[in-house]
Amino acid sequence: MRGRTVQFGLLTAVAILLAAAACVPRTPGVPDPPAIQPPLADTSWVLEQYGEPENLSPVLPNTELTVSFDGATEVTGLAGCNSYGGTYTSAVDGTLEFGMLHQTEMYCELPGVMEQEQAFMGALHLADRYQYVDGYLHISGGGKLLVFSRS
């Protein structure tokens, strides 16, 4: 019986210590550690929405905007009318940067397609973060947000 009492007492003490540790307040002025993000390498995505985070626009019908992270440094995709490619760097803390992106220079006559493409490419150039949210890839920076689903 004494063994069970000691065992119960130890378990109770451990539970109290764990509960107390969870109640320790955040230290003011010290940022929370960054969330670990899965790597982007060898993934492909299709744009669903874009724009300012509080005012996202859906992608125009019959257009496809994509991003493919080919290996650890190459990126390719479709911008709605033109294709593009270039380089990127990312880290598991969610930082992201696109290097020089080149794209073809075709003109599409469908209404709004060229404006959508310019907004998309502009947002890629401003990008500085990525985050996985409920199975979607969010790329953000410069007050713009791109929301992608897996392709």
Long-range contacts (C-beta under 8 A, 24 or more apart in sequence): 34-93, 34-94, 35-93, 35-94, 35-131, 36-92, 36-93, 37-92, 37-93, 37-94, 37-130, 37-131, 37-132, 38-92, 38-132, 39-72, 39-90, 39-92, 40-69, 40-88, 40-90, 40-96, 40-130, 40-137, 41-69, 41-71, 41-72, 42-69, 42-70, 42-71, 43-68, 43-69, 43-137, 43-150, 44-68, 44-69, 44-150, 44-151, 45-137, 45-148, 45-149, 45-150, 45-151, 46-148, 46-149, 46-150, 46-151, 47-120, 47-146, 47-147, 47-148, 48-136, 48-147, 48-148, 48-149, 49-145, 49-146, 49-147, 50-116, 50-119, 50-120, 50-123, 50-144, 50-145, 50-146, 50-147, 51-119, 51-144, 51-145, 52-143, 52-144, 52-145, 53-140, 53-143, 53-145, 56-145, 56-147, 59-116, 60-110, 60-112, 60-113, 60-116, 62-110, 63-110, 63-113, 63-116, 65-116, 65-117, 65-120, 66-151, 67-124, 67-139, 67-148, 68-151, 75-101, 79-103, 79-117, 79-120, 79-121, 80-108, 80-113, 80-116, 80-117, 80-120, 81-106, 81-107, 81-108, 81-113, 81-114, 81-117, 82-106, 82-117, 84-121, 90-130, 94-129, 94-130, 94-131, 95-128, 95-129, 96-127, 96-128, 96-129, 96-130, 96-139, 96-141, 97-127, 97-128, 98-124, 98-125, 98-127, 101-125, 119-144, 120-146
